[in-house]
Each structure stands twice: as C-alpha cells, then as structure tokens.
Amino acid sequence: MQTHQKAPRCIIMPNARWKLFWDFYIVFLLLVVSILVPYRLAFYPEDDFDWLMAYTCIDLFFLFDMFITFFTAV
C-alpha cells in the first residue's frame, strides 16, 4: 500500500492549480513575443521607451519562470 506524503514547502508540485495558470500565462507571453518581436524588427527598427519597458517586464517574467522551474517537481 502506498502512502502519500506531503511535499516540502520548497518543492512546487507541477499539478498545482496556480502552477497550471502560471504555465498558461508564460505560453501566452511566448506567443506574444514570438509575434511582436519579428514584426517590430521588420517595421520599426527603433524601439521607444514604452516598448523597451514592456520587453523588460516580459523578460523579468521569464526570469521568474526559470526560478520557479528550478523548484518544480518532475
């Protein structure tokens, strides 16, 4: 008979509800970036401050996602 043990606090379970929403949000950001970056590079070679801040915020989300992934169970 198998007993289920509670995971330690530092381990994120991959089937946690908030983790699934987070993964969908990251996929959405990946789709947005994969469409916007080539379009902006082709038609607007110079980025203004607003776009640079948007790209920086998205990059910070990706960095935070890498941090979360290190603590996610397999």
Number of C-alpha atoms within 10 A of each C-alpha: 3 4 5 6 6 6 10 8 8 9 13 17 17 15 10 10 9 11 16 13 11 14 13 12 13 16 12 12 16 14 11 12 15 11 11 12 12 11 12 13 11 9 8 11 9 9 11 9 9 9 12 11 12 11 14 12 12 17 14 12 15 15 12 11 14 11 11 14 15 10 14 14 12 7
